[in-house]
């Protein structure tokens, strides 16, 4: 839990003492919002284009990628569990969690904050 708190309390800036600019916040928010339309392609394009220009957008892009990979794995496992019928209960719960957490993360990113989505495995650091 300490690791989660330390990461979550990190103040984002361009490491010159400034908070993220309006453009950085907008790009970070769009990483999450474009996922409703293109799932991985849109967020990945934004992240790749902006990661070298903004540490904030770079970190949000990594967070989204970790979120996507983690919840893809959970959905795949739930899909397999449909064979024993428990997956039919778990799959809609995962879908709802994905929707809600994406909205929360987009709002937090627009406010210049990092939101570590629950149950996300940190594949990309």
Secondary structure as UniProt FT lines:
FT   HELIX           2..8
FT   HELIX           22..33
FT   HELIX           35..38
FT   TURN            39..40
FT   HELIX           41..50
FT   TURN            51..53
FT   HELIX           55..81
FT   HELIX           82..84
FT   TURN            85..86
FT   HELIX           87..110
FT   TURN            111..112
FT   TURN            118..119
//
